[in-house]
């Protein structure tokens, strides 16, 4: 194998970001990962309460495609965080804090999904992709998504 002479190697034109800025990006991603599962649970709980009046562990397990013990573990975390309350023989209910979190999560999801739709992404793909992206975009980016969507899709 013939190796190029050093003077023939391409010149690197990109530079790494400052160490502190680089670390901030990773911190933001890790924080989003920690909260995204809780966000998803309270959002789904709110949707199911809205549709059916209450939610049971078995329904959450089916919707998330996980076991009931996995759901039970997450519900304990949500209860400890003050986001839900569980009533024996009744189900799971959101606290006011949980309802506020669910509303914020739903708004983020709708903003990202609307943005993707305005770009021409198919409805099914936009719905699926928004589910992941909503947790990882900053408030600044969401604001830009909203402005773009409002200009791209005028309200009737």
C-alpha positions as CSV (number, residue, x, y, z in Angstrom):
1,X,0.0,0.0,0.0
2,X,1.4,3.4,-1.0
3,X,0.9,6.1,1.5
4,X,0.6,9.7,0.5
5,X,3.4,12.1,1.3
6,X,2.6,14.4,4.2
7,X,2.6,17.4,1.9
8,X,-0.2,15.7,-0.1
9,X,-2.5,15.0,2.8
10,X,-5.7,17.1,3.0
11,X,-5.5,20.0,5.4
12,X,-7.9,19.8,8.2
13,X,-10.2,22.8,8.1
14,X,-12.5,22.1,11.1
15,X,-11.5,22.6,14.7
16,X,-12.8,21.0,17.7
17,X,-15.1,23.1,19.9
18,X,-13.7,24.5,23.1
19,X,-13.6,21.8,25.9
20,X,-16.1,23.6,28.1
21,X,-18.6,24.1,25.2
22,X,-18.2,20.5,24.2
23,X,-18.9,19.3,27.7
24,X,-22.0,21.5,27.9
25,X,-23.5,19.8,24.8
26,X,-23.0,16.4,26.3
27,X,-24.5,17.5,29.6
28,X,-27.6,18.8,27.8
29,X,-28.0,15.4,26.1
30,X,-27.6,13.4,29.3
31,X,-30.1,15.7,31.1
32,X,-32.6,15.1,28.2
33,X,-32.1,11.4,28.4
34,X,-32.8,11.4,32.2
35,X,-36.1,13.3,31.7
36,X,-37.4,11.9,28.5
37,X,-38.8,8.7,29.9
38,X,-40.6,10.6,32.7
39,X,-41.9,13.0,30.1
40,X,-43.2,10.2,27.9
41,X,-45.0,8.5,30.8
42,X,-46.8,11.6,32.1
43,X,-47.7,12.6,28.5
44,X,-49.2,9.1,27.9
45,X,-50.9,9.1,31.3
46,X,-52.5,12.4,30.5
47,X,-53.7,11.2,27.0
48,X,-55.2,8.0,28.5
49,X,-56.9,9.8,31.3
50,X,-58.3,12.2,28.7
51,X,-59.6,9.3,26.6
52,X,-60.7,6.8,29.3
53,X,-60.9,8.7,32.6
54,X,-58.2,6.6,34.3
55,X,-55.0,4.6,33.6
56,X,-53.9,1.2,34.8
57,X,-50.4,-0.3,34.8
58,X,-51.4,-3.0,32.4
59,X,-52.4,-0.4,29.8
60,X,-49.2,1.5,30.2
61,X,-47.2,-1.7,29.8
62,X,-49.1,-2.5,26.6
63,X,-48.6,1.0,25.2
64,X,-44.9,1.1,26.0
65,X,-44.2,-2.5,25.1
66,X,-42.6,-3.2,28.4
67,X,-43.4,-5.5,31.4
68,X,-45.7,-4.5,34.2
69,X,-42.7,-4.6,36.7
70,X,-40.9,-2.0,34.5
71,X,-44.0,0.2,34.6
72,X,-44.3,-0.2,38.4
73,X,-40.7,0.9,38.9
74,X,-41.3,4.0,36.8
75,X,-44.6,4.8,38.5
76,X,-42.7,4.7,41.8
77,X,-40.2,7.3,40.4
78,X,-43.0,9.5,39.2
79,X,-44.8,9.3,42.5
80,X,-41.6,10.1,44.4
81,X,-41.2,13.1,42.1
82,X,-44.7,14.3,42.9
83,X,-46.0,13.8,39.4
84,X,-48.6,11.1,39.9
85,X,-50.7,9.5,42.6
86,X,-51.9,5.9,42.6
87,X,-55.1,4.8,44.1
88,X,-55.6,1.1,44.9
89,X,-58.1,-0.6,42.6
90,X,-58.5,2.6,40.6
91,X,-55.3,3.4,38.7
92,X,-52.9,6.2,38.1
93,X,-53.7,9.9,38.2
94,X,-51.6,13.0,37.6
95,X,-50.9,15.6,40.2
96,X,-51.1,19.3,39.2
97,X,-47.3,19.2,38.7
98,X,-47.7,16.1,36.5
99,X,-50.5,17.7,34.4
100,X,-48.2,20.8,33.9
101,X,-45.4,18.5,32.8
102,X,-47.6,16.6,30.4
103,X,-48.9,19.8,28.9
104,X,-45.3,21.1,28.3
105,X,-44.3,17.8,26.8
106,X,-47.4,17.7,24.5
107,X,-46.7,21.3,23.4
108,X,-43.0,20.4,22.6
109,X,-44.1,17.3,20.7
110,X,-46.7,19.3,18.7
111,X,-44.2,22.0,17.9
112,X,-41.5,19.6,16.6
113,X,-44.1,17.5,14.7
114,X,-45.6,20.7,13.0
115,X,-42.1,21.8,12.1
116,X,-41.3,18.5,10.5
117,X,-44.6,18.5,8.6
118,X,-43.9,22.0,7.3
119,X,-40.6,20.7,6.0
120,X,-42.5,18.1,4.0
121,X,-41.9,15.1,6.2
122,X,-44.7,12.5,5.9
123,X,-47.2,12.6,8.8
124,X,-46.3,9.1,10.1
125,X,-42.5,9.8,10.1
126,X,-43.0,13.3,11.6
127,X,-45.0,11.8,14.4
128,X,-42.4,9.1,15.1
129,X,-39.4,11.4,14.8
130,X,-41.0,14.1,16.9
131,X,-41.2,11.6,19.7
132,X,-37.4,11.5,20.0
133,X,-36.5,15.0,19.0
134,X,-38.9,16.8,21.4
135,X,-36.7,15.9,24.3
136,X,-33.4,17.1,22.8
137,X,-34.1,20.6,21.4
138,X,-33.6,23.7,23.4
139,X,-36.2,26.3,24.1
140,X,-34.4,28.6,21.7
141,X,-34.7,26.0,18.9
142,X,-38.4,25.3,19.7
143,X,-39.1,29.1,19.4
144,X,-37.5,29.1,16.0
145,X,-39.5,26.0,15.0
146,X,-42.7,27.8,16.1
147,X,-41.9,30.9,14.1
148,X,-40.9,28.9,11.0
149,X,-44.1,26.8,11.2
150,X,-46.3,29.9,11.7
151,X,-44.8,31.5,8.5
152,X,-44.9,28.2,6.5
153,X,-48.4,27.2,7.5
154,X,-50.7,30.2,7.9
155,X,-53.6,29.7,10.3
156,X,-57.1,29.8,8.9
